[in-house]
Every structure is written in structure tokens, then in C-alpha cells.
Amino acid sequence: MSRALCIQLINPNTSRAMTEVMAQTARLVAARDTQIMAVCPQEGAPSIEGHFDEAIATLGVLQQVKAGRDAGVDGHIIACFGDPGLLAARELARGPVIGIAEAAMHLATMLATRFSIVTTLPRTLTIARHLLHQYGFERHCAALHAIDLPVLSLEDGSGLAQQKVREQCIAAKKTDGSGAIVLGCGGMADLAQELTLELNIPVIDGVSAAVKMVESLAALRLTTSKHGDLDYPLEKPLSGRFAGLNLRDHYV
């Protein structure tokens, strides 16, 4: 009998409340015998809303990937729509590493010829555009929209951010000619199913998409190629707070 799958869900910011929202969503869609190990760094940025925040978050992501690898998890999810540290994490990990932006965009192209993205602050739209170009989906994206509220407004209890997400999704369906909508923040994960029913088009949450991708790769016994640039990092004497990222078990 095969053992249960364990997926590490990494929230790159330090918000435990947001980590739990994403964990609940992940567990709802995961297979019955899949374990979701939800974690976030103890230090870093409370929200990720720019290139500076992503740079800070990357170290926390790599530390969590290393911890998950040492614990024997089968795959990792980077649960921030900027996919911070994704390629570096793929070098470090044994199992597959999936970013929620890449996962959501992939699924959107399988369900519609054009999709829209709804995210938080306008400044993060540029990051989303960079990812669309990097992943090759820029021709599939009809438009990007921002609710013009910070990430942490999604957990302030007012419901204002959630209402603005709904309004932007409705407007996107009416004006963009898109057949699907991608939610551009992990903190929106719990809104996708309700909005899909209300709008009658696929509204895609990257956390759920990433869970099913890791499960699919595991079922196919596929993981990140270690031939080429995503091979394990070269052995070097890392120092200070980076010393814990050494992969001694791989090199010996």
C-alpha cells in the first residue's frame, strides 16, 4: 500500500491567519489521503506587495523548502501570486515546487482562450505582467485589474476587500471578453468557488490549482528535472543565516 501524499504549503509572508485560510482551501480540494502541511516564516514581511517584499520573502521560502525536504514532503507550493523564489526553490527541493500564479495561469488556458487577473494593489500589476511574459501567457491574458486595497485588508474582517474582488470579477466578465478569471492573491483563495457559481465562468484560485498539480505530478511519478539549471545548488561554504541551506545530505 502506498503512503499518503504530504504537500507543504508555504505562505511566504508571516501572516498566520492568511496561512490558515489557504490551508483550509487546500484541504477542501486535496484528495482524502493527501496531507497539507501549511507553514509560514517566523520573520520577514507581513504581506508581499512589491519587488522589495519578494526579495525578503525568498529567504523564508528557501528555509521552509529545506525544512520540508528534510521532513520528507512530496512537493511544495509557494502560495504568493508573485511566485517568489520559485526557480531557486526548485533547485533546492527533491519533489516538485509549484507557484500559485503559474498554476492558476496554466489552468486558465485549459478552460478559456482568454482570462483576466484580479489582484490587490495596482503596483503588483507590473509583477503579474512580468510573470505572464515569463510563463508565456501574455497573449492569453485579456486584462489585469486591482481592487486598490492592500493584501492584509483581506483578513481585517470588514468584508470590503472581498466585495471589491467580487465587483472587479463581475466587471472583468462584462468588459474583457474573458472566459475565465484568475484571482491574483493567495488570500483570495476562499472566494473562488462562490464566485465561479455566481459568475458562471471559471474563477481560479492558484492555491487549489497548485494542490491538484502536485498531486498529479506525484501520481505520474514526475518531479523537477535535475539535468541542467535546476540541478541541486553547487556545494559552497554558505555562512551566517544562510548556513542552514547547505544540502549536506545530497553531497555526501
C-alpha positions as CSV (number, residue, x, y, z in Angstrom):
1,M,0.0,0.0,0.0
2,S,1.4,3.4,-1.0
3,R,1.8,6.0,1.7
4,A,-0.3,9.2,1.9
5,L,1.0,12.2,0.0
6,C,2.3,15.2,2.0
7,I,2.3,18.6,0.4
8,Q,4.0,21.6,2.0
9,L,2.0,24.8,1.5
10,I,4.3,27.7,2.1
11,N,2.9,31.2,2.7
12,P,5.9,33.5,2.0
13,N,4.6,36.2,4.3
14,T,4.4,36.0,8.1
15,S,0.6,36.1,8.4
16,R,-0.6,33.0,10.3
17,A,-4.3,34.0,9.6
18,M,-3.7,34.1,5.9
19,T,-1.8,30.8,6.1
20,E,-4.8,29.2,7.7
21,V,-7.2,30.5,5.1
22,M,-5.1,29.0,2.3
23,A,-4.6,25.7,4.3
24,Q,-8.4,25.3,4.6
25,T,-8.9,25.9,0.9
26,A,-6.1,23.4,0.1
27,R,-7.6,20.7,2.3
28,L,-11.0,21.2,0.7
29,V,-9.7,20.2,-2.7
30,A,-7.0,17.8,-1.8
31,A,-7.5,14.1,-2.1
32,R,-8.8,12.3,1.0
33,D,-5.4,10.8,1.8
34,T,-3.3,13.9,1.0
35,Q,-1.8,15.8,4.0
36,I,-1.4,19.5,3.7
37,M,1.4,20.9,5.8
38,A,0.9,24.7,6.0
39,V,3.7,26.9,7.1
40,C,5.0,30.5,7.0
41,P,8.3,32.0,8.0
42,Q,8.7,33.4,11.6
43,E,10.5,36.5,10.3
44,G,10.0,38.6,7.2
45,A,7.3,40.7,5.6
46,P,3.7,40.6,6.9
47,S,2.5,40.9,3.3
48,I,4.2,40.8,-0.1
49,E,3.3,43.8,-2.3
50,G,6.4,44.6,-4.4
51,H,9.9,43.5,-5.5
52,F,11.5,44.5,-2.2
53,D,9.0,42.3,-0.2
54,E,9.6,39.4,-2.6
55,A,13.4,39.7,-2.1
56,I,12.9,39.5,1.7
57,A,10.4,36.6,1.3
58,T,12.6,34.5,-0.8
59,L,15.0,33.5,2.0
60,G,12.0,32.4,4.1
61,V,10.7,30.4,1.2
62,L,14.0,28.6,0.8
63,Q,14.3,27.9,4.5
64,Q,10.8,26.4,4.5
65,V,11.6,24.3,1.4
66,K,14.7,23.0,3.1
67,A,12.7,22.1,6.2
68,G,10.1,20.4,4.1
69,R,12.7,18.5,2.2
70,D,14.3,17.3,5.5
71,A,10.8,16.3,6.7
72,G,10.3,14.2,3.6
73,V,7.4,16.0,2.0
74,D,6.4,15.0,-1.5
75,G,6.0,18.5,-3.0
76,H,5.9,22.2,-2.2
77,I,3.6,25.1,-3.0
78,I,4.7,28.7,-3.0
79,A,1.5,30.4,-2.0
80,C,2.1,34.0,-3.1
81,F,1.0,35.3,-6.5
82,G,4.4,36.7,-7.3
83,D,5.9,33.1,-7.1
84,P,8.9,34.5,-5.1
85,G,11.9,32.3,-5.2
86,L,10.3,29.7,-7.4
87,L,13.3,28.6,-9.5
88,A,15.7,28.7,-6.5
89,A,13.3,26.5,-4.6
90,R,13.1,24.1,-7.5
91,E,16.9,23.8,-7.3
92,L,16.8,23.1,-3.6
93,A,13.8,20.6,-3.5
94,R,13.6,16.9,-4.2
95,G,9.9,17.0,-5.0
96,P,8.1,19.3,-7.4
97,V,7.6,23.0,-6.5
98,I,4.6,24.8,-7.8
99,G,3.9,28.6,-7.7
100,I,0.3,29.6,-7.4
101,A,0.5,32.2,-10.2
102,E,1.9,29.8,-12.7
103,A,-0.6,27.1,-11.6
104,A,-3.6,29.4,-12.0
105,M,-2.5,30.7,-15.3
106,H,-1.9,27.2,-16.7
107,L,-5.3,26.1,-15.7
108,A,-7.0,29.2,-17.0
109,T,-5.6,28.5,-20.5
110,M,-7.1,25.0,-20.4
111,L,-10.5,26.4,-19.6
112,A,-10.7,29.5,-21.8
113,T,-8.9,31.2,-24.6
114,R,-8.6,34.4,-22.7
115,F,-8.5,35.1,-19.0
116,S,-8.4,38.2,-16.7
117,I,-6.5,38.7,-13.4
118,V,-7.9,40.4,-10.4
119,T,-5.3,41.3,-7.7
120,T,-4.8,43.7,-4.8
121,L,-2.7,46.8,-5.2
122,P,-2.1,48.5,-8.6
123,R,1.7,48.3,-8.1
124,T,1.5,44.5,-8.2
125,L,0.0,44.5,-11.7
126,T,3.5,45.0,-13.1
127,I,4.7,41.9,-11.3
128,A,1.8,40.0,-12.7
129,R,2.7,41.2,-16.2
130,H,6.3,40.1,-15.8
131,L,5.1,36.6,-14.8
132,L,2.7,36.5,-17.8
133,H,5.7,37.2,-20.1
134,Q,8.0,34.8,-18.2
135,Y,5.4,31.9,-18.4
136,G,4.4,32.6,-22.0
137,F,0.8,33.6,-21.2
138,E,0.8,37.3,-22.1
139,R,-1.3,36.6,-25.3
140,H,-3.9,34.7,-23.2
141,C,-4.5,37.5,-20.7
142,A,-7.1,40.0,-21.7
143,A,-6.7,42.4,-18.8
144,L,-5.5,42.9,-15.3
145,H,-7.4,44.6,-12.5
146,A,-6.6,45.8,-9.0
147,I,-9.0,46.3,-6.1
148,D,-6.6,49.0,-4.8
149,L,-6.5,47.6,-1.3
150,P,-3.5,46.1,0.5
151,V,-3.2,42.3,0.9
152,L,-3.9,42.4,4.7
153,S,-7.3,44.0,4.0
154,L,-8.4,40.5,3.0
155,E,-8.2,39.5,6.7
156,D,-9.4,42.6,8.5
157,G,-12.9,41.3,9.0
158,S,-14.7,44.2,7.2
159,G,-15.5,42.2,4.1
160,L,-14.7,45.3,2.0
161,A,-11.8,43.6,0.1
162,Q,-13.9,40.6,-0.7
163,Q,-16.7,42.8,-2.0
164,K,-14.2,44.7,-4.2
165,V,-12.9,41.4,-5.6
166,R,-16.4,40.4,-6.4
167,E,-17.1,43.7,-8.2
168,Q,-13.9,43.6,-10.2
169,C,-14.6,40.0,-11.3
170,I,-18.1,41.0,-12.4
171,A,-16.7,44.0,-14.3
172,A,-14.0,41.8,-15.9
173,K,-16.5,39.3,-17.2
174,K,-18.6,42.1,-18.7
175,T,-15.8,44.2,-20.3
176,D,-12.8,42.0,-21.0
177,G,-14.3,39.2,-23.2
178,S,-12.6,36.7,-20.9
179,G,-13.8,33.2,-20.3
180,A,-12.1,32.8,-17.0
181,I,-10.7,34.9,-14.1
182,V,-7.6,34.3,-12.1
183,L,-7.5,35.5,-8.5
184,G,-4.2,37.3,-8.1
185,C,-3.6,36.8,-4.3
186,G,-3.3,33.7,-2.1
187,G,-5.5,35.5,0.4
188,M,-8.4,35.3,-2.1
189,A,-8.3,31.5,-2.1
190,D,-11.6,31.0,-0.3
191,L,-13.5,33.2,-2.8
192,A,-13.1,31.2,-6.0
193,Q,-15.8,28.6,-5.7
194,E,-18.5,31.1,-4.7
195,L,-17.6,33.4,-7.5
196,T,-17.5,30.6,-10.0
197,L,-21.1,29.8,-9.1
198,E,-22.2,33.4,-9.2
199,L,-20.5,34.4,-12.4
200,N,-21.0,31.1,-14.2
201,I,-17.4,31.2,-15.5
202,P,-14.3,29.6,-14.0
203,V,-12.8,31.7,-11.3
204,I,-9.4,30.2,-10.5
205,D,-7.6,30.2,-7.2
206,G,-3.9,29.3,-7.5
207,V,-3.7,27.5,-4.2
208,S,-6.3,24.9,-5.2
209,A,-4.8,24.7,-8.7
210,A,-1.3,24.1,-7.2
211,V,-2.6,21.3,-4.9
212,K,-4.0,19.4,-7.8
213,M,-0.9,19.9,-9.9
214,V,1.4,18.5,-7.2
215,E,-1.0,15.5,-6.7
216,S,-1.0,14.9,-10.5
217,L,2.8,15.0,-10.7
218,A,3.1,12.7,-7.8
219,A,0.7,10.2,-9.3
220,L,2.8,10.3,-12.5
221,R,6.0,10.0,-10.5
222,L,7.4,13.1,-12.1
223,T,9.4,15.8,-10.4
224,T,11.7,18.7,-11.3
225,S,14.5,17.8,-13.7
226,K,17.9,17.8,-12.1
227,H,19.6,17.9,-15.6
228,G,20.7,21.5,-16.3
229,D,20.0,24.7,-14.5
230,L,17.6,23.2,-11.9
231,D,20.2,20.7,-10.6
232,Y,20.9,20.9,-6.9
233,P,22.9,24.1,-5.9
234,L,26.6,23.8,-6.2
235,E,28.3,23.0,-2.9
236,K,29.7,26.2,-1.3
237,P,30.5,27.2,2.2
238,L,27.3,29.2,3.0
239,S,27.7,31.3,6.1
240,G,25.7,33.1,8.7
241,R,21.9,32.8,8.4
242,F,22.4,31.0,5.1
243,A,24.4,28.1,6.5
244,G,21.2,26.1,7.2
245,L,20.5,25.9,3.5
246,N,23.5,23.7,2.8
247,L,22.4,20.3,1.3
248,R,25.0,18.1,3.1
249,D,22.8,15.1,2.7
250,H,22.9,15.4,-1.0
251,Y,26.6,15.9,-1.4
252,V,27.8,13.1,0.9
